[in-house]
Amino acid sequence: MKWQFRFESVLRFRKQLSDQAKMEYARARGELDQGLKALDELYQSIDQNFKSVQRLRESGGLQAEKLKTHDEFFTGQQIRIERQRQKVRELKQLAEEKHEKLLASLVEYKSLERLKEKQRERIKKEMGKKDQLQIDDMVTMRHRRHEAK
């Protein structure tokens, strides 16, 4: 007698949901990583701008037009950084939501998987008991035959 888990289709569905949640979380995490990298690049560009301004000052040629350009660049970068930081916060929130969804789907899947395993073990024990009873019956019948002779 072949045993089949009664909720096998539900288990497969939960597995699909879990796999989908894993992919969505990985995608959200990748977008967050890209956002953080872009933010880091913006900070690096500001550092380079400061170094450039420092070199201008050290060379003694404080050129007002160049300093104004660097100042405008710095102001623009600050605006870009604030926008990117907001975007990163949103991406982080999204990644956290996807992670929570992943954890919830894994809990549902694992609980059904544990139920399946418990039922399998119970059926295995029952089958072992039935097999043992059949063996005991055969031994008893052989013993009776030998006694009857």
Disulfide bonds with the S-S distance in Angstrom:
none
